[in-house]
Amino acid sequence: MTATIGMPTFMVERYVPGVDRRAFEDAIRSTASAAAAMAEQGLRVEYLGSVLVPAEELCFCRFAGPDAGAVEEANRRADVPFWRVVEAVFIEPEGERT
């Protein structure tokens, strides 16, 4: 499945012990900004959303990009740690964007 920009989608898995929602939102804003800056430089990476699971101290972030390396680079530039980046299929309800 591809994102609206016609590229594969990836899941970024993070372990975030002790993080609260506000700190998580700040980190995600940084990551989304880094992805947007990369896109302006010609390397299209798009932040598509996140799920924070506080009880498990983890989160999953969804990105679109040409490959896992580009998505990893956006996260490195934002200085937001991650455990892994894997290509993933996201299934949306009928009539929703993919």
N, C-alpha and C positions, 0 to 999 in steps of 0.2 A: 504494500500500500504506500502511496506517496502523499506528501503534503500538498497544499494548494500551490506551492511554487514548483511542483513537479520533481521533487527530489525524494530520496528515501528518508524514512523517519528513524530516529534513534532514541533509545532510552538511556538516560544517564542515571546511574544508581549512586546514591550518596548515603554514607552513614553519618548522622548528625547528632551525636550524643549531647544531650542537654540543651539543644537549640530551641529557642522559643519562636513563635510565629513571626514576630517582628524581625528578629535576626535572620530568619529564613527568607522573609520577603526582601530584606536588604540584599542578601546574597544573590537572590534570583534576579533582582533588578540589575545588579552588576553583571551577571552572566548574560542577560538579555541585551544590555548595552554593548558588551564585548562582541556579541554575535552581530549586532547592527553595525558596529564599526568595521568588522570584517567584511560584511556585505558591501559597505561603501568602498572598501578597498578591492572589491571584485571577487571575494571568496564568500559566496552566499551561504550563510548559516542563519537559520530562523528559530527563535525560541517559540515553542508552541504551548507551553503550560507545564504545571507541576502538580504533584500530589505529595503532601507531607503526612507522614504516619508517625505522630509523636510517640505513641505507645511502643513502637518498635524502633524509635530513633533512626528513622531512615526517610529518604524521599526519592522520588522518581521524577525526573524532568524529561520532557519531550522536546526534541529538536528535529529540524529538517536540515539536511546538508548533503554535500556531494559524497561524503564518506565519513567514517568514524573519526578519522584523524582530524578533519576540520572541526567536528563537534568537540573533540578533546581540546583542540587549540583554543576555541572560544572559552572553554571553562578554565584553561590554564591562564589565559590573558586576564580573566576576571579574578584570578587567584581564589577560586572556589574549589575546594577539594572534591574529588569524586573517586569512587571505587572502580567503576567500569562504564564503558559505553558500548552498547550493542544495538545492532539494527533490530527494529521491532515493528510489528504490525499493530496498529491501533484501529479498533473497530468502533465507529461512531453510530449513533442511532440514525435510522432512515431520515433523509432530508437534511442532515447536518453536514458541515464541512468536514473533509478528511485531510 
